[in-house]
């Protein structure tokens, strides 16, 4: 049994705590403010790698696909240990196009994804409207991916936190800035003896560069989202401009408008205005509606777009699990298992070399 301290109480930190505690380790989660209060709680909860990853397959696609496959069993475990039910909807998705010229891009995506046994079907305009009558008549085709899903992020994070506590994880909230001293984690109130330290602080991980003696090119991207009280949708709806997803609470969420704003989580007229303009073209019934809720979260982006998962060469006993950008919810189960396997010295069951946190050390 190892004494593991996890810095960061978002969805990644809590998932790692949950997995490691199930394996018998002594776990402490240290959160500067409150758990799930940043990017995790503000996410739309998309589990949709087939729609969101446009490029040819690489290790990142495989990572996302594997995590999606883990989710049915994973979310049931979280519900069981927390005794909290939260929305997990295997709705499938429709990636819609408005111009015949874009059909080739859907066919190309479908072709390479089929090599990875992704179930999908290219739908005609009539078939799209059969599945989603509320969509614009200007949609000419869509790629249907029935395996994609979504989750209610605030409920999921709350359940993860409760599951951790029910299993005996010690959670220290409002801990302020933490530091390392001789391998231990020191907060404003205490020193936590640690055999292993996992840094899962999202966009705030950038502030640990000097502490760890390594380059951490992580920066916050503000993602703005809004929600309508509108007729429901049966699927997640994607276009090249964003997404719409209906939640069980009766809302339709539109996202996401992204910009660089340091650590500012205020919404802007420009950001929300872009979402309103786009969403009303996709779903005409929204034309006479105004969003009842607008919010923003900070997504931890890395220089190359891939997360940092693994041990830090410069400092023993330190594992990074950060920089998941807009995929923190989706990648939470697989990241937890990768980190737990690293701690347990179990060979990794998926290729993770592309996410090596030491890959930026030659950058000046």
BELKASUL-V96142 format. One line per field, one symbol per residue. phi: phi as a letter, one per 30 degrees, with the letter a starting at -180 (. if undefined). psi: psi as a letter, one per 40 degrees, with the letter a starting at -180 (. if undefined). A space follows every 10 residues. Layout:
BEGIN
phi->???
psi->???
END
This chain:
BEGIN
phi->.cccccckcd dddddddddd dddjddbbcc bdbbdidcdd dcddidcbdd ddccdddbdd eddddddedd dedddddddd dchbcbdbbd dibbccbcbe dddedddddd dddddcidda bdcdeddddd dbdddedddc aacccdddbb bdeeddddde dddddddjdd ccchdidcbc bhiccccdca ccdbdbbccb chdddedced dcibdbdcbd cdccbbbccb edcdbdccbd clbbbccddj ccccabccac bhcdcddbdd dddddddddd ddbeddeccc dcbbabbccd ccdcicdcbk ddddbdiccc baidhccdde dddddedddd ddddhcedcb dbedcedcdc dddc
psi->hihhhhhhfa dddddddddd ddeeihhhhh hdbiheebdd eeiefhggdd ddhdiiiadd dddddddddd dddddddddd ddfhhihhhg diihhiiehd dedddddddd ddddeffhhi hhiidddddd dgdeiieehe iihhgeeiii ihdddddddd ddddddeehh hhifeahiih hfeihhaeei hhhhdihhhf ebdeddeedd defihgghih hhhiiiiihi iiieihhiae eaihhhieee ihhhiihiih fbfheiiidd dddddddddd ddgdeedeii hehhiiihhh iideeiihha ihdehiehhi gifebefddd eddddddddd dddefhhiei hedeeheeee eeh.
END
